[in-house]
């Protein structure tokens, strides 16, 4: 994937991603530094991060073969691709049972092939409803809803049962299977149990959001406006400073034991204990993912930088390990794989924290580690110290499955079903 160069001052904020080539000896942004350690060679292309939403400079990514290009602002950007490439991808989306089809848009763009340096006119790609050609596809406002809508999966919000516990369990099971590790300690069940307990605790604690935002502000320096009583609690716990996670808990418990009438009524000893259990279960889940996650020197097909979903599937990065210092994390991020050209993949993604970032195009490489979906999103520090990336796909019966590849047993069942239908049609 070839990348347009950007000025350092334009890329001084973390958040939405763009690409750049860092020349040998050049100064990289902090978010880029982790990628330099895994680059193939000094000066090899790396991803750069800039803030999203409302910024005017263009973001441009071109596939290595020059057949497609993503260009535009952080939101509302466009994809241009060769007609044959678009048609092939649209057919693959149809075969995968996706909810979208790709058609030619109204615009065109002159794109230079990075290898030949020759220009080619590429038509714009428009996203339409698969079942009603001509109608625009209605994008979702969160990454998981966007991916599941495009994949047209019937499994709800998880890979297994309709819960985040099922999602974590299936991802860990897939990691263990790909690495050839026998789950002797039943970690897959443990991770599901911990995540289920966390979710149950969140549902049971009416003031969970206030407790969570207080933790975020005290420990991670999140720029949040707390309700007045909770701002007071923050001042009593940490003053104008901040605490480590270890110091936060005794400080919060001590406040719960006081008779201070100005503190929130919800800060009671039982509620503090319940909130701590919720956070402990969340960290336990992420620690288990990190424990079994391949290291940087271990390459495993289908995992992390080697994740390579088929068209109609999606990338999924799950947060693992402890948070980076003073960084909040997402539970996960999804990117629907919509079109491929050589070793590059164009995705459609949404971001729940940025309302205008709905259904945006992005592009990732699969040949060089530093251009992968995993490397780019891991380098934002928004997914903990050891995130896991896999590919997902819609399997038999519309169920969401872990893995970039087709399961042989499932493929045999699908083939048998197709043959059975063909024979019935022939006999009828």
Wavefront OBJ file of the C-alpha trace (Angstrom):
o trace
v 0.000 0.000 0.000
v 1.408 3.367 -0.990
v 0.858 6.302 1.312
v 0.642 10.064 0.840
v 3.093 12.056 2.945
v 1.831 14.426 5.655
v 3.395 17.259 7.589
v 4.407 16.559 11.187
v 2.277 19.402 12.549
v -0.780 18.016 10.793
v -0.367 14.657 12.527
v 0.203 15.869 16.053
v -2.973 14.462 17.597
v -3.914 10.874 18.252
v -7.092 9.307 16.913
v -8.095 8.729 13.300
v -5.401 7.138 11.200
v -3.615 8.142 8.051
v -0.476 6.800 6.450
v 3.022 8.099 5.889
v 6.470 6.958 4.872
v 9.051 7.547 7.574
v 12.480 7.964 5.996
v 15.594 6.662 7.799
v 16.440 8.947 10.716
v 13.131 10.821 10.553
v 11.299 11.677 13.759
v 8.133 9.632 14.263
v 5.101 10.393 16.378
v 4.792 8.532 19.705
v 2.004 6.354 18.320
v 4.277 5.254 15.492
v 7.254 4.237 17.639
v 5.921 0.745 18.515
v 5.585 0.030 14.808
v 9.178 0.943 14.047
v 10.322 -2.030 16.115
v 8.446 -4.445 13.842
v 9.168 -2.769 10.516
v 10.760 -4.971 7.891
v 13.664 -2.557 7.410
v 14.706 1.012 8.299
v 12.593 3.433 6.352
v 9.849 0.938 5.525
v 6.287 2.334 5.417
v 4.510 2.776 8.732
v 1.112 4.081 9.740
v 0.645 7.505 11.244
v -2.223 8.681 13.422
v -4.049 12.005 13.309
v -7.265 13.293 14.809
v -10.541 12.527 13.062
v -13.540 14.681 12.308
v -13.542 18.148 10.843
v -9.916 18.286 9.707
v -9.349 19.506 6.184
v -6.213 17.739 4.967
v -6.763 14.747 2.679
v -6.084 11.182 3.725
v -4.900 9.099 0.790
v -4.046 5.421 0.530
v -3.351 3.622 -2.726
v -3.121 -0.140 -3.188
v 0.290 -1.421 -4.225
v -1.044 -2.320 -7.686
v -2.675 1.100 -8.155
v -6.111 -0.415 -8.757
v -7.870 1.248 -5.833
v -7.464 4.313 -3.672
v -9.137 5.633 -0.525
v -9.126 9.417 -0.384
v -10.947 12.127 1.542
v -11.260 13.573 4.996
v -11.429 11.534 8.178
v -15.159 11.242 7.574
v -17.118 11.052 4.366
v -14.141 9.743 2.392
v -14.399 7.920 -0.927
v -13.104 4.779 -2.607
v -12.040 4.662 -6.245
v -11.398 1.293 -7.897
v -11.114 -0.331 -11.309
v -14.475 -1.476 -12.649
v -13.359 -5.117 -12.912
v -12.108 -5.054 -9.314
v -15.390 -3.570 -8.081
v -17.449 -6.127 -9.984
v -15.402 -9.041 -8.623
v -15.754 -7.740 -5.067
v -19.494 -7.193 -5.483
v -19.911 -10.779 -6.687
v -17.890 -12.035 -3.706
v -20.094 -9.994 -1.351
v -23.162 -11.580 -2.923
v -21.683 -15.077 -2.520
v -20.951 -14.302 1.147
v -24.574 -13.255 1.698
v -23.604 -9.663 2.528
v -26.178 -6.900 2.751
v -24.380 -4.626 0.303
v -23.445 -4.520 -3.351
v -20.916 -2.225 -5.033
v -21.848 -0.039 -7.986
v -20.133 2.688 -9.970
v -20.522 6.110 -8.425
v -20.705 9.478 -10.128
v -17.081 10.587 -9.808
v -13.711 9.493 -11.136
v -10.131 10.115 -10.054
v -6.771 9.981 -11.786
v -4.578 7.648 -9.695
v -0.878 6.979 -10.173
v 0.264 3.375 -10.013
v 2.995 3.286 -7.318
v 5.014 0.741 -9.316
v 4.729 1.960 -12.915
v 4.198 5.674 -12.107
v 1.540 5.712 -14.829
v -1.857 7.290 -14.214
v -5.148 5.456 -14.509
v -8.678 6.870 -14.266
v -10.589 5.011 -11.562
v -14.369 5.325 -11.090
v -15.842 5.985 -7.651
v -17.366 3.042 -5.774
v -20.898 3.436 -4.391
v -22.388 1.196 -1.681
v -25.963 0.012 -2.252
v -28.458 -2.359 -0.671
v -27.909 -5.868 -2.033
v -31.626 -6.665 -2.043
v -32.773 -3.429 -3.657
v -30.308 -2.160 -6.266
v -30.271 1.614 -6.477
v -31.018 2.252 -2.802
v -28.258 3.531 -0.548
v -27.108 1.219 2.222
v -28.071 2.582 5.638
v -24.861 2.693 7.685
v -24.781 1.947 11.414
v -23.316 4.235 14.063
v -21.038 1.740 15.809
v -18.248 -0.478 14.512
v -19.837 -3.788 15.509
v -23.309 -2.900 14.212
v -21.776 -1.712 10.945
v -19.771 -4.915 10.455
v -22.638 -7.226 11.410
v -25.057 -5.356 9.174
v -22.734 -5.672 6.177
v -21.977 -9.313 6.969
v -25.718 -9.888 7.401
v -25.170 -12.241 10.299
v -28.032 -13.522 12.417
v -25.950 -14.115 15.535
v -26.649 -10.777 17.198
v -23.710 -9.178 18.975
v -21.494 -12.192 19.577
v -19.696 -15.076 17.938
v -21.214 -17.596 20.328
v -24.251 -16.952 22.510
v -25.709 -13.448 22.247
v -23.390 -11.942 24.848
v -19.905 -10.478 25.058
v -18.965 -13.539 27.128
v -19.572 -15.698 24.060
v -17.500 -13.332 21.940
v -14.482 -13.467 24.256
v -14.750 -17.241 24.617
v -14.866 -17.882 20.889
v -11.958 -15.538 20.173
v -9.791 -17.187 22.830
v -10.786 -20.657 21.598
v -9.756 -19.635 18.087
v -6.398 -18.303 19.322
v -5.708 -21.562 21.166
v -6.722 -23.645 18.166
v -4.555 -21.677 15.729
v -1.547 -21.931 18.044
v -2.095 -25.647 18.655
v -2.506 -25.175 22.407
v -4.676 -27.567 24.410
v -6.926 -25.705 26.842
v -6.029 -27.862 29.852
v -6.964 -25.143 32.364
v -10.309 -24.433 30.663
v -9.316 -20.812 30.098
v -11.945 -20.441 27.370
v -14.665 -21.204 29.916
v -12.964 -19.031 32.538
v -12.816 -16.034 30.223
v -16.498 -16.419 29.381
v -17.394 -16.714 33.065
v -15.412 -13.597 33.991
v -16.906 -11.544 31.164
v -20.411 -12.757 31.971
v -19.893 -11.796 35.634
v -18.683 -8.360 34.544
v -21.718 -7.818 32.322
v -24.070 -8.997 35.076
v -22.383 -6.659 37.556
v -22.773 -3.716 35.178
v -26.472 -4.466 34.846
v -26.886 -4.798 38.606
v -25.046 -1.597 39.547
v -27.408 1.286 38.752
v -24.665 3.889 39.121
v -22.072 1.960 37.081
v -21.558 4.734 34.515
v -20.785 7.314 37.219
v -18.364 4.955 38.986
v -16.716 4.145 35.634
v -16.315 7.797 34.624
v -14.880 8.598 38.051
v -12.295 5.833 37.563
v -11.512 7.086 34.069
v -10.966 10.632 35.294
v -8.925 9.732 38.384
v -6.741 6.994 36.891
v -6.635 7.673 33.151
v -6.942 11.457 33.157
v -9.966 11.281 30.883
v -11.396 14.661 29.969
v -14.891 14.033 31.315
v -17.494 16.285 32.882
v -18.799 14.464 35.948
v -22.065 15.353 37.724
v -21.370 17.798 40.555
v -21.428 15.262 43.454
v -19.049 13.001 41.526
v -16.710 15.921 40.783
v -16.670 16.495 44.531
v -15.854 12.803 45.057
v -12.972 13.160 42.609
v -11.598 16.120 44.585
v -11.816 14.152 47.833
v -10.124 11.073 46.385
v -7.330 12.625 44.360
v -7.492 16.395 44.806
v -6.267 17.983 41.596
v -3.978 15.077 40.830
v -4.444 11.496 39.700
v -3.969 8.067 41.229
v -2.760 4.685 40.079
v -5.323 1.906 39.846
v -3.859 0.355 43.011
v -4.258 3.606 44.993
v -7.727 4.317 43.611
v -9.492 1.455 45.378
v -8.527 2.216 49.015
v -9.191 5.923 48.399
v -12.677 5.179 47.065
v -13.401 2.724 49.875
v -12.299 5.272 52.504
v -14.669 7.841 51.012
v -17.508 5.317 51.136
v -16.945 4.890 54.882
v -17.192 8.601 55.696
v -20.367 10.444 56.667
v -19.633 13.223 54.210
v -23.045 14.496 53.101
v -21.610 16.071 49.948
v -20.443 12.812 48.400
v -22.783 10.946 45.998
v -25.274 8.812 47.873
v -24.340 5.902 45.578
v -20.796 5.720 46.962
v -21.475 3.098 49.598
v -19.230 0.264 50.724
v -21.338 -2.449 48.970
v -21.430 -0.455 45.720
v -17.674 0.153 45.799
v -17.080 -3.571 46.326
v -19.406 -4.413 43.451
v -17.745 -1.913 41.128
v -14.289 -3.239 41.987
v -15.447 -6.771 41.192
v -16.699 -5.587 37.795
v -13.339 -4.018 36.929
v -11.425 -7.025 38.286
v -13.428 -9.357 36.038
v -12.791 -7.126 33.036
v -9.037 -7.122 33.686
v -9.101 -10.887 34.234
v -10.689 -11.337 30.802
v -8.069 -9.201 29.114
v -5.219 -10.876 31.004
v -6.349 -14.278 29.722
v -6.364 -13.011 26.147
v -2.883 -11.574 26.638
v -1.573 -14.795 28.202
v -2.352 -16.815 25.084
v -1.689 -14.085 22.520
v 1.241 -14.792 20.170
v 4.288 -12.634 20.799
v 5.700 -10.237 18.217
v 8.213 -12.854 17.078
v 5.588 -15.580 16.610
v 3.659 -15.436 13.356
v 0.454 -17.477 13.266
v -1.808 -17.598 10.225
v -5.099 -15.885 10.972
v -3.887 -14.008 14.056
v -2.868 -10.384 14.571
v -0.822 -9.114 11.590
v -1.686 -12.349 9.750
v -5.464 -11.799 10.023
v -6.861 -11.666 6.501
v -10.666 -11.888 6.307
v -12.335 -12.743 3.029
v -14.600 -10.237 1.276
v -17.874 -10.230 3.190
v -16.099 -10.947 6.476
v -14.532 -8.528 8.934
v -11.469 -7.679 10.971
v -11.960 -7.816 14.751
v -9.427 -6.480 17.257
v -10.104 -7.402 20.906
v -8.481 -5.436 23.723
v -6.053 -7.550 25.741
v -3.783 -7.073 28.730
v -3.686 -3.985 30.929
v -4.286 -0.485 29.621
v -1.363 1.536 28.373
v -0.442 4.262 30.849
v -3.205 6.867 31.174
v -5.081 5.402 28.208
v -8.696 4.349 28.027
v -9.548 1.335 25.892
v -12.325 0.085 23.677
v -13.531 -3.470 24.198
v -13.010 -4.095 20.492
v -13.123 -2.574 17.014
v -14.563 -4.072 13.829
v -13.881 -3.340 10.153
v -15.939 -4.991 7.410
v -13.751 -6.330 4.558
v -15.418 -5.144 1.360
v -12.918 -5.151 -1.511
v -9.442 -6.553 -2.122
v -6.715 -5.695 -4.584
v -3.560 -7.761 -4.431
v -2.376 -7.714 -0.813
v -4.479 -4.678 0.179
v -7.954 -4.671 1.733
v -10.465 -1.806 1.763
v -12.865 -1.781 4.693
v -15.981 0.061 5.781
v -15.877 1.116 9.431
v -17.868 3.194 11.897
v -16.836 4.712 15.228
v -19.333 4.916 18.090
v -17.510 7.839 19.713
v -17.588 9.937 16.553
v -21.185 10.306 15.286
v -20.112 11.674 11.894
v -17.665 8.797 11.326
v -20.255 6.402 9.919
v -19.549 4.031 7.056
v -16.092 5.376 6.222
v -13.656 3.706 3.866
v -10.190 2.677 5.014
v -7.386 0.569 3.552
v -4.856 -1.825 5.077
v -1.974 -3.878 3.739
v -1.395 -7.546 4.518
v 2.108 -7.905 3.085
v 3.978 -5.650 5.533
v 3.296 -5.931 9.251
v 3.298 -2.208 9.866
v 0.454 -1.603 7.392
v -1.913 -4.205 8.825
v -5.229 -3.580 10.548
v -3.739 -5.053 13.728
v -0.629 -2.867 13.775
v -2.524 0.316 13.023
v -5.219 -0.081 15.651
v -2.898 -1.560 18.275
v -0.621 1.473 17.938
v -3.411 3.835 19.044
v -2.945 2.365 22.572
v -6.745 2.069 22.729
v -6.710 -1.728 22.956
v -4.363 -2.432 25.842
v -0.865 -3.864 25.948
v -1.640 -7.108 24.107
v -4.648 -6.925 21.748
v -5.718 -9.848 19.559
v -6.880 -9.458 15.961
v -8.708 -12.153 14.007
v -10.819 -12.365 10.893
v -14.505 -13.194 11.143
v -17.024 -14.445 8.612
v -20.664 -15.392 8.305
v -20.882 -19.147 8.453
v -23.590 -21.759 7.955
v -27.075 -20.541 8.842
v -25.948 -16.911 9.011
v -23.995 -17.458 12.211
v -20.879 -15.400 12.845
v -17.711 -17.485 12.977
v -14.133 -16.812 14.047
v -11.463 -17.191 11.399
v -10.515 -15.854 8.016
v -10.647 -19.245 6.350
v -13.557 -21.516 5.531
v -13.916 -24.424 7.928
v -13.517 -27.692 5.901
v -16.395 -29.436 7.659
v -18.648 -26.458 7.050
v -17.515 -26.238 3.431
v -18.389 -29.908 2.932
v -21.846 -29.323 4.428
v -22.404 -26.297 2.190
v -21.278 -28.228 -0.896
v -23.516 -31.158 0.016
v -26.453 -28.768 0.448
v -25.809 -27.158 -2.951
v -25.592 -30.570 -4.660
v -28.799 -31.681 -2.954
v -30.659 -28.581 -4.183
v -29.292 -29.037 -7.709
v -30.365 -32.695 -7.780
v -33.829 -31.847 -6.483
v -34.185 -29.132 -9.129
v -33.066 -31.570 -11.845
v -35.527 -34.241 -10.682
v -38.381 -31.732 -10.382
l 1 2 3 4 5 6 7 8 9 10 11 12 13 14 15 16 17 18 19 20 21 22 23 24 25 26 27 28 29 30 31 32 33 34 35 36 37 38 39 40 41 42 43 44 45 46 47 48 49 50 51 52 53 54 55 56 57 58 59 60 61 62 63 64 65 66 67 68 69 70 71 72 73 74 75 76 77 78 79 80 81 82 83 84 85 86 87 88 89 90 91 92 93 94 95 96 97 98 99 100 101 102 103 104 105 106 107 108 109 110 111 112 113 114 115 116 117 118 119 120 121 122 123 124 125 126 127 128 129 130 131 132 133 134 135 136 137 138 139 140 141 142 143 144 145 146 147 148 149 150 151 152 153 154 155 156 157 158 159 160 161 162 163 164 165 166 167 168 169 170 171 172 173 174 175 176 177 178 179 180 181 182 183 184 185 186 187 188 189 190 191 192 193 194 195 196 197 198 199 200 201 202 203 204 205 206 207 208 209 210 211 212 213 214 215 216 217 218 219 220 221 222 223 224 225 226 227 228 229 230 231 232 233 234 235 236 237 238 239 240 241 242 243 244 245 246 247 248 249 250 251 252 253 254 255 256 257 258 259 260 261 262 263 264 265 266 267 268 269 270 271 272 273 274 275 276 277 278 279 280 281 282 283 284 285 286 287 288 289 290 291 292 293 294 295 296 297 298 299 300 301 302 303 304 305 306 307 308 309 310 311 312 313 314 315 316 317 318 319 320 321 322 323 324 325 326 327 328 329 330 331 332 333 334 335 336 337 338 339 340 341 342 343 344 345 346 347 348 349 350 351 352 353 354 355 356 357 358 359 360 361 362 363 364 365 366 367 368 369 370 371 372 373 374 375 376 377 378 379 380 381 382 383 384 385 386 387 388 389 390 391 392 393 394 395 396 397 398 399 400 401 402 403 404 405 406 407 408 409 410 411 412 413 414 415 416 417 418 419 420 421 422 423 424 425 426 427 428
